[in-house]
């Protein structure tokens, strides 16, 4: 598949005996799991397309039923799958908001243009997100707050941080 796929959920476990799946929602837009939504289910090197037949959202989880998945055995094959959409299907974000996948891999510099490392991942924590920046074997953590993150340029693949906020 040539298009860039973005993960919006993950199949956690089976729900019942009729092929329903319990899905952890990894999107700020749980409504995207509505009836009729089409998703790419990616597991290992295989990607399959399914349409949502039924959906019930409860907190950060959804119980979904897919078309042509009518037994627990068929649903079992989807356990552990990432649920993806095409990148062009993402909802537009307001200014100063970014999708995590577009931040990961950016080069991180301090305000004096000293190289800090590469943004490896973003932890979603209750108080605020945290940027995990890796430089060789060293990791530096930065709170994803305005005082610590001075500038983000997705087009340049760069993030400028205030080095006073970095935690080893």
ROVOLUM-520990 format. One record per residue: residue number from 0; residue in one letter; chain; z, x, y of N, C-alpha, C in turn. Coordinates in pm, whole numbers, plus 50000, padded with zeros to 5 digits. Atoms other than C-alpha are relative to their C-alpha. Layout:
REM residues N
+-----+---+---+-------+-------+-------+-------+-------+-------+-------+-------+-------+
|   k | r | c |  n.c3 |  n.c1 |  n.c2 | ca.c3 | ca.c1 | ca.c2 |  c.c3 |  c.c1 |  c.c2 |
+-----+---+---+-------+-------+-------+-------+-------+-------+-------+-------+-------+
| NUM | A | A |     Z |     X |     Y |     Z |     X |     Y |     Z |     X |     Y |
...
+-----+---+---+-------+-------+-------+-------+-------+-------+-------+-------+-------+
REM end
This chain:
REM residues 168
+-----+---+---+-------+-------+-------+-------+-------+-------+-------+-------+-------+
|   k | r | c |  n.c3 |  n.c1 |  n.c2 | ca.c3 | ca.c1 | ca.c2 |  c.c3 |  c.c1 |  c.c2 |
+-----+---+---+-------+-------+-------+-------+-------+-------+-------+-------+-------+
|   0 | X | A | 50000 | 50085 | 49883 | 50000 | 50000 | 50000 | 50000 | 50090 | 50123 |
|   1 | X | A | 50018 | 49912 | 49886 | 49890 | 50157 | 50328 | 50092 | 49968 | 50117 |
|   2 | X | A | 49919 | 50038 | 49885 | 50091 | 49960 | 50581 | 50142 | 50055 | 49985 |
|   3 | X | A | 49861 | 49955 | 49999 | 50433 | 50085 | 50681 | 50088 | 49879 | 49970 |
|   4 | X | A | 49909 | 50109 | 50034 | 50700 | 49868 | 50517 | 50140 | 50034 | 50049 |
|   5 | X | A | 49865 | 49986 | 49948 | 51045 | 49813 | 50664 | 50093 | 49913 | 49915 |
|   6 | X | A | 49905 | 50072 | 50085 | 51342 | 49712 | 50449 | 50085 | 49905 | 50085 |
|   7 | X | A | 49920 | 50101 | 49931 | 51514 | 49389 | 50558 | 50105 | 49938 | 49908 |
|   8 | X | A | 49902 | 50052 | 50093 | 51719 | 49319 | 50247 | 49996 | 50079 | 49870 |
|   9 | X | A | 49993 | 49933 | 50130 | 51822 | 49438 | 49902 | 50055 | 49900 | 49898 |
|  10 | X | A | 49957 | 50090 | 50107 | 51854 | 49242 | 49577 | 50125 | 50059 | 49935 |
|  11 | X | A | 49873 | 49953 | 50054 | 52219 | 49277 | 49469 | 50023 | 49958 | 49856 |
|  12 | X | A | 49973 | 50049 | 50135 | 52250 | 49056 | 49163 | 49935 | 49863 | 49980 |
|  13 | X | A | 50052 | 50133 | 50034 | 52139 | 48741 | 48985 | 50100 | 49896 | 50045 |
|  14 | X | A | 49913 | 50112 | 49963 | 52275 | 48404 | 49091 | 49956 | 49882 | 49913 |
|  15 | X | A | 50035 | 50110 | 50090 | 52277 | 48141 | 48817 | 49900 | 50042 | 49894 |
|  16 | X | A | 50090 | 49974 | 50113 | 52026 | 48107 | 48535 | 49855 | 49963 | 50029 |
|  17 | X | A | 50134 | 50050 | 49970 | 51721 | 47972 | 48713 | 49916 | 50099 | 50081 |
|  18 | X | A | 50080 | 49899 | 49931 | 51598 | 48298 | 48864 | 50037 | 50020 | 50146 |
|  19 | X | A | 49957 | 49978 | 49862 | 51792 | 48287 | 49189 | 50059 | 50140 | 50014 |
|  20 | X | A | 49955 | 49865 | 49972 | 51885 | 48618 | 49351 | 50099 | 50001 | 50116 |
|  21 | X | A | 49910 | 49977 | 49887 | 52177 | 48724 | 49569 | 49950 | 50124 | 50072 |
|  22 | X | A | 50063 | 49896 | 49920 | 52036 | 48936 | 49850 | 50092 | 50039 | 50114 |
|  23 | X | A | 49927 | 49950 | 49882 | 52219 | 49154 | 50101 | 49900 | 50008 | 50114 |
|  24 | X | A | 50090 | 50002 | 49885 | 52057 | 49090 | 50439 | 50023 | 50125 | 50084 |
|  25 | X | A | 49993 | 49877 | 49921 | 51983 | 49415 | 50626 | 49922 | 49984 | 50129 |
|  26 | X | A | 50077 | 50032 | 49880 | 51827 | 49248 | 50928 | 50089 | 49923 | 50095 |
|  27 | X | A | 49927 | 50079 | 49900 | 51967 | 49111 | 51251 | 49943 | 49860 | 50011 |
|  28 | X | A | 50066 | 50130 | 49995 | 51739 | 48814 | 51193 | 50000 | 49936 | 49861 |
|  29 | X | A | 49994 | 50059 | 50134 | 51859 | 48638 | 50875 | 49905 | 49882 | 49985 |
|  30 | X | A | 50092 | 50114 | 50006 | 51632 | 48345 | 50964 | 49864 | 50039 | 49944 |
|  31 | X | A | 50129 | 49957 | 50057 | 51338 | 48556 | 50844 | 49992 | 49968 | 49851 |
|  32 | X | A | 49999 | 50034 | 50142 | 51445 | 48458 | 50488 | 49973 | 49851 | 49976 |
|  33 | X | A | 50027 | 50144 | 50008 | 51331 | 48099 | 50550 | 49901 | 49967 | 49889 |
|  34 | X | A | 50095 | 50049 | 50100 | 51136 | 47892 | 50299 | 49858 | 50029 | 50049 |
|  35 | X | A | 50139 | 49967 | 49967 | 50775 | 48007 | 50292 | 49980 | 50145 | 50044 |
|  36 | X | A | 50013 | 49860 | 49959 | 50850 | 48364 | 50405 | 49946 | 50083 | 49885 |
|  37 | X | A | 50059 | 49912 | 50100 | 50651 | 48630 | 50222 | 50060 | 50140 | 50017 |
|  38 | X | A | 49937 | 49868 | 49999 | 50819 | 48959 | 50128 | 49936 | 50089 | 49895 |
|  39 | X | A | 50041 | 49899 | 50096 | 50728 | 49279 | 49949 | 50127 | 50050 | 49933 |
|  40 | X | A | 49885 | 49953 | 50077 | 50975 | 49368 | 49673 | 49963 | 50136 | 49945 |
|  41 | X | A | 50032 | 49862 | 50034 | 50977 | 49747 | 49632 | 50109 | 50055 | 49909 |
|  42 | X | A | 49907 | 49940 | 50095 | 51136 | 49910 | 49329 | 49928 | 50116 | 49934 |
|  43 | X | A | 50064 | 49876 | 50046 | 51059 | 50269 | 49229 | 49865 | 50012 | 50069 |
|  44 | X | A | 50134 | 49983 | 49941 | 50684 | 50312 | 49283 | 49921 | 49870 | 50001 |
|  45 | X | A | 50070 | 50127 | 50013 | 50599 | 49945 | 49232 | 50039 | 49904 | 50113 |
|  46 | X | A | 49976 | 50100 | 49895 | 50562 | 49680 | 49503 | 49933 | 49870 | 49960 |
|  47 | X | A | 50052 | 50133 | 50032 | 50521 | 49308 | 49433 | 50026 | 49907 | 50117 |
|  48 | X | A | 49989 | 50095 | 49891 | 50471 | 49022 | 49676 | 50048 | 49865 | 49947 |
|  49 | X | A | 49946 | 50131 | 50038 | 50672 | 48698 | 49655 | 50021 | 49914 | 50124 |
|  50 | X | A | 49975 | 50098 | 49894 | 50714 | 48384 | 49863 | 50133 | 49931 | 49971 |
|  51 | X | A | 49869 | 50065 | 50015 | 51058 | 48229 | 49924 | 49980 | 49849 | 49981 |
|  52 | X | A | 50009 | 50143 | 50033 | 51088 | 47885 | 49764 | 50124 | 49925 | 50049 |
|  53 | X | A | 49873 | 50057 | 49954 | 51455 | 47816 | 49849 | 50084 | 50113 | 50057 |
|  54 | X | A | 49912 | 49899 | 49942 | 51712 | 47997 | 50062 | 50126 | 49934 | 50055 |
|  55 | X | A | 49870 | 50040 | 49943 | 52079 | 47956 | 50146 | 50068 | 50126 | 50051 |
|  56 | X | A | 49938 | 49882 | 49940 | 52234 | 48204 | 50388 | 50149 | 49977 | 50015 |
|  57 | X | A | 49854 | 50006 | 49988 | 52606 | 48276 | 50374 | 50047 | 50138 | 50045 |
|  58 | X | A | 49956 | 49872 | 49946 | 52727 | 48555 | 50603 | 49889 | 50102 | 49994 |
|  59 | X | A | 50099 | 49892 | 50008 | 52547 | 48880 | 50530 | 49918 | 49994 | 49871 |
|  60 | X | A | 50074 | 50017 | 50125 | 52404 | 48746 | 50203 | 49915 | 49874 | 50005 |
|  61 | X | A | 50084 | 50118 | 50018 | 52131 | 48503 | 50107 | 49982 | 49979 | 49850 |
|  62 | X | A | 50036 | 50036 | 50137 | 52076 | 48322 | 49781 | 49857 | 49948 | 50012 |
|  63 | X | A | 50140 | 50040 | 49988 | 51700 | 48300 | 49739 | 49941 | 49970 | 49863 |
|  64 | X | A | 50081 | 50035 | 50117 | 51465 | 48146 | 49487 | 49857 | 50030 | 50039 |
|  65 | X | A | 50137 | 49960 | 49972 | 51114 | 48290 | 49470 | 49903 | 49917 | 49918 |
|  66 | X | A | 50105 | 50067 | 50075 | 50794 | 48119 | 49368 | 49964 | 50085 | 49880 |
|  67 | X | A | 50040 | 49936 | 50126 | 50696 | 48203 | 49008 | 50108 | 50091 | 49940 |
|  68 | X | A | 49887 | 49931 | 50063 | 51041 | 48350 | 48931 | 50098 | 49890 | 49960 |
|  69 | X | A | 49927 | 50120 | 50043 | 51191 | 48067 | 48724 | 50102 | 50025 | 49891 |
|  70 | X | A | 49902 | 49969 | 50105 | 51409 | 48249 | 48472 | 50084 | 50120 | 50042 |
|  71 | X | A | 49913 | 49885 | 49973 | 51695 | 48495 | 48479 | 49931 | 50130 | 49956 |
|  72 | X | A | 50070 | 49880 | 50048 | 51477 | 48739 | 48282 | 49901 | 50051 | 50104 |
|  73 | X | A | 50094 | 49958 | 49895 | 51209 | 48741 | 48553 | 50074 | 50052 | 50123 |
|  74 | X | A | 49920 | 49957 | 49885 | 51473 | 48772 | 48826 | 50064 | 50136 | 49973 |
|  75 | X | A | 49936 | 49874 | 50039 | 51641 | 49058 | 48636 | 49911 | 50120 | 50035 |
|  76 | X | A | 50094 | 49893 | 49969 | 51327 | 49269 | 48689 | 50004 | 50040 | 50147 |
|  77 | X | A | 49995 | 49973 | 49856 | 51387 | 49248 | 49066 | 50131 | 50059 | 50047 |
|  78 | X | A | 49870 | 49944 | 49962 | 51748 | 49373 | 49062 | 49981 | 50141 | 50057 |
|  79 | X | A | 50008 | 49869 | 49936 | 51787 | 49670 | 49296 | 49879 | 50017 | 50091 |
|  80 | X | A | 50120 | 49990 | 49915 | 51459 | 49599 | 49476 | 50037 | 49996 | 50147 |
|  81 | X | A | 49993 | 50013 | 49856 | 51428 | 49657 | 49846 | 49906 | 49888 | 50040 |
|  82 | X | A | 50084 | 50109 | 49951 | 51294 | 49352 | 50026 | 49944 | 50044 | 50134 |
|  83 | X | A | 50065 | 49939 | 49884 | 51041 | 49460 | 50286 | 49902 | 49905 | 50068 |
|  84 | X | A | 50105 | 50067 | 49924 | 50810 | 49330 | 50555 | 49912 | 50109 | 50060 |
|  85 | X | A | 50086 | 49905 | 49930 | 50518 | 49495 | 50731 | 50061 | 50031 | 50136 |
|  86 | X | A | 49941 | 49958 | 49873 | 50627 | 49692 | 51037 | 49949 | 49914 | 50116 |
|  87 | X | A | 50056 | 50081 | 49890 | 50395 | 49485 | 51258 | 50062 | 49860 | 50007 |
|  88 | X | A | 49934 | 50131 | 50002 | 50597 | 49174 | 51158 | 50140 | 50002 | 50060 |
|  89 | X | A | 49865 | 49990 | 49941 | 50917 | 49303 | 51319 | 50008 | 49921 | 50130 |
|  90 | X | A | 49975 | 50071 | 49875 | 51065 | 49097 | 51599 | 50009 | 50101 | 50113 |
|  91 | X | A | 49986 | 49907 | 49887 | 51034 | 49257 | 51942 | 50147 | 50009 | 50043 |
|  92 | X | A | 49862 | 49979 | 49956 | 51359 | 49406 | 52070 | 50005 | 50011 | 50152 |
|  93 | X | A | 49981 | 49985 | 49856 | 51497 | 49400 | 52421 | 50008 | 50149 | 50034 |
|  94 | X | A | 49995 | 49861 | 49953 | 51501 | 49716 | 52631 | 50131 | 50065 | 49955 |
|  95 | X | A | 49885 | 49921 | 50046 | 51742 | 49986 | 52508 | 50052 | 49957 | 49864 |
|  96 | X | A | 49966 | 50032 | 50139 | 51746 | 49846 | 52152 | 49890 | 50058 | 49914 |
|  97 | X | A | 50095 | 49931 | 50086 | 51579 | 50025 | 51862 | 50024 | 49962 | 49855 |
|  98 | X | A | 49986 | 50015 | 50144 | 51511 | 49970 | 51497 | 50044 | 50134 | 49943 |
|  99 | X | A | 49944 | 49877 | 50058 | 51704 | 50223 | 51289 | 49891 | 50087 | 49940 |
| 100 | X | A | 50103 | 49918 | 50065 | 51398 | 50332 | 51093 | 49916 | 50078 | 50101 |
| 101 | X | A | 50078 | 49928 | 49898 | 51227 | 50433 | 51420 | 50081 | 50115 | 50062 |
| 102 | X | A | 49914 | 49893 | 49949 | 51526 | 50652 | 51517 | 50017 | 50114 | 49900 |
| 103 | X | A | 49978 | 49899 | 50104 | 51572 | 50832 | 51186 | 49885 | 50100 | 50000 |
| 104 | X | A | 50101 | 49894 | 49997 | 51391 | 51165 | 51186 | 49974 | 50055 | 50139 |
| 105 | X | A | 50016 | 49949 | 49863 | 51405 | 51208 | 51566 | 50077 | 50130 | 50016 |
| 106 | X | A | 49930 | 49876 | 49966 | 51500 | 51551 | 51699 | 50105 | 49967 | 50105 |
| 107 | X | A | 49890 | 50027 | 49908 | 51832 | 51550 | 51881 | 50030 | 50128 | 50078 |
| 108 | X | A | 49970 | 49890 | 49909 | 51902 | 51771 | 52183 | 50116 | 49960 | 50089 |
| 109 | X | A | 49899 | 50032 | 49900 | 52195 | 51799 | 52421 | 49933 | 49998 | 50138 |
| 110 | X | A | 50055 | 50015 | 49865 | 52151 | 51754 | 52796 | 49940 | 50130 | 50056 |
| 111 | X | A | 50056 | 49871 | 49958 | 52074 | 52127 | 52837 | 49879 | 50038 | 49916 |
| 112 | X | A | 50117 | 49980 | 50088 | 51786 | 52090 | 52583 | 50029 | 50095 | 49883 |
| 113 | X | A | 49964 | 49924 | 50119 | 51978 | 52281 | 52312 | 49981 | 49910 | 49878 |
| 114 | X | A | 50027 | 50076 | 50123 | 51867 | 52168 | 51966 | 50131 | 49973 | 49926 |
| 115 | X | A | 49879 | 50038 | 50075 | 52143 | 51976 | 51784 | 49966 | 49977 | 49853 |
| 116 | X | A | 50040 | 50028 | 50139 | 51953 | 51864 | 51471 | 49905 | 49882 | 49993 |
| 117 | X | A | 50086 | 50115 | 50028 | 51764 | 51575 | 51317 | 50090 | 49880 | 49969 |
| 118 | X | A | 49924 | 50121 | 50031 | 51896 | 51219 | 51313 | 49969 | 49959 | 49857 |
| 119 | X | A | 50014 | 50025 | 50144 | 51951 | 51168 | 50941 | 50016 | 49852 | 49968 |
| 120 | X | A | 49974 | 50142 | 50027 | 52097 | 50816 | 50939 | 50086 | 49941 | 50111 |
| 121 | X | A | 49916 | 50071 | 49903 | 52276 | 50554 | 51145 | 50099 | 49916 | 49921 |
| 122 | X | A | 49897 | 50080 | 50065 | 52606 | 50412 | 51026 | 50027 | 49879 | 50088 |
| 123 | X | A | 49968 | 50123 | 49928 | 52664 | 50050 | 51124 | 50148 | 49971 | 49976 |
| 124 | X | A | 49856 | 50018 | 50010 | 53037 | 50027 | 51193 | 50044 | 49886 | 50091 |
| 125 | X | A | 49956 | 50116 | 49920 | 53243 | 49741 | 51343 | 50005 | 50027 | 50151 |
| 126 | X | A | 49986 | 49973 | 49857 | 53314 | 49909 | 51678 | 49866 | 50035 | 50065 |
| 127 | X | A | 50132 | 49959 | 49950 | 52973 | 50073 | 51729 | 49928 | 50076 | 49890 |
| 128 | X | A | 50076 | 49919 | 50095 | 52696 | 50244 | 51540 | 50032 | 50147 | 50024 |
| 129 | X | A | 49978 | 49856 | 49989 | 52726 | 50618 | 51472 | 49874 | 50071 | 49952 |
| 130 | X | A | 50115 | 49919 | 50036 | 52437 | 50865 | 51469 | 50049 | 50120 | 49918 |
| 131 | X | A | 49969 | 49885 | 50085 | 52459 | 51119 | 51186 | 49886 | 50100 | 50019 |
| 132 | X | A | 50099 | 49897 | 49969 | 52277 | 51434 | 51300 | 50024 | 50119 | 49910 |
| 133 | X | A | 49989 | 49890 | 50096 | 52205 | 51706 | 51046 | 49927 | 50123 | 50053 |
| 134 | X | A | 50059 | 49873 | 49963 | 52142 | 52071 | 51123 | 50035 | 50099 | 49890 |
| 135 | X | A | 49970 | 49915 | 50115 | 52117 | 52271 | 50803 | 50105 | 49935 | 49913 |
| 136 | X | A | 49891 | 50055 | 50082 | 52442 | 52218 | 50615 | 50105 | 49929 | 50085 |
| 137 | X | A | 49902 | 50058 | 49907 | 52627 | 52092 | 50924 | 49957 | 49859 | 50043 |
| 138 | X | A | 50025 | 50134 | 49947 | 52655 | 51726 | 51027 | 50084 | 49980 | 50125 |
| 139 | X | A | 49929 | 50033 | 49877 | 52748 | 51612 | 51375 | 49987 | 49849 | 50019 |
| 140 | X | A | 49998 | 50145 | 49981 | 52847 | 51251 | 51447 | 50008 | 49968 | 50149 |
| 141 | X | A | 49999 | 50045 | 49860 | 52774 | 51079 | 51780 | 50016 | 49849 | 50001 |
| 142 | X | A | 49993 | 50146 | 49987 | 52890 | 50729 | 51871 | 49876 | 49951 | 50074 |
| 143 | X | A | 50121 | 50053 | 49937 | 52585 | 50520 | 51961 | 50041 | 49908 | 50115 |
| 144 | X | A | 49959 | 50071 | 49880 | 52721 | 50420 | 52302 | 49934 | 50067 | 50120 |
| 145 | X | A | 50073 | 49949 | 49884 | 52569 | 50464 | 52648 | 50053 | 50133 | 50053 |
| 146 | X | A | 49942 | 49875 | 49948 | 52809 | 50744 | 52748 | 49961 | 50121 | 49915 |
| 147 | X | A | 50029 | 49889 | 50090 | 52719 | 50956 | 52444 | 49850 | 50023 | 49980 |
| 148 | X | A | 50144 | 49991 | 50021 | 52347 | 50881 | 52404 | 49933 | 49984 | 50136 |
| 149 | X | A | 50054 | 50000 | 49864 | 52173 | 50973 | 52729 | 49858 | 49946 | 50009 |
| 150 | X | A | 50139 | 50045 | 49995 | 51809 | 50904 | 52643 | 49942 | 49997 | 49859 |
| 151 | X | A | 50073 | 50010 | 50126 | 51594 | 50793 | 52351 | 49853 | 49982 | 50033 |
| 152 | X | A | 50145 | 50012 | 49985 | 51219 | 50848 | 52342 | 49938 | 49997 | 49862 |
| 153 | X | A | 50062 | 50016 | 50131 | 51061 | 50708 | 52028 | 49862 | 50067 | 49999 |
| 154 | X | A | 50134 | 49942 | 49994 | 50715 | 50820 | 52143 | 50003 | 50152 | 49987 |
| 155 | X | A | 49986 | 49855 | 50011 | 50834 | 51182 | 52175 | 50081 | 50040 | 49877 |
| 156 | X | A | 49917 | 49969 | 50116 | 51064 | 51156 | 51872 | 50123 | 50080 | 50037 |
| 157 | X | A | 49885 | 49923 | 49952 | 51359 | 51283 | 52075 | 50114 | 49910 | 50046 |
| 158 | X | A | 49878 | 50065 | 49953 | 51714 | 51177 | 52147 | 50081 | 50105 | 50075 |
| 159 | X | A | 49915 | 49910 | 49921 | 51926 | 51337 | 52423 | 50142 | 49946 | 49993 |
| 160 | X | A | 49860 | 50041 | 50015 | 52303 | 51330 | 52365 | 50089 | 50083 | 50092 |
| 161 | X | A | 49897 | 49927 | 49928 | 52611 | 51433 | 52558 | 50082 | 50076 | 49896 |
| 162 | X | A | 49936 | 49918 | 50103 | 52750 | 51723 | 52354 | 50151 | 49986 | 49996 |
| 163 | X | A | 49854 | 50020 | 49999 | 53108 | 51635 | 52457 | 50044 | 49893 | 49902 |
| 164 | X | A | 49963 | 50108 | 50089 | 53096 | 51334 | 52226 | 49979 | 50034 | 49853 |
| 165 | X | A | 50029 | 49962 | 50139 | 52982 | 51517 | 51911 | 50126 | 50034 | 49923 |
| 166 | X | A | 49885 | 49975 | 50086 | 53230 | 51527 | 51623 | 49949 | 50063 | 49872 |
| 167 | X | A | 50039 | 49934 | 50126 | 53199 | 51771 | 51332 | 50070 | 49938 | 49883 |
+-----+---+---+-------+-------+-------+-------+-------+-------+-------+-------+-------+
REM end
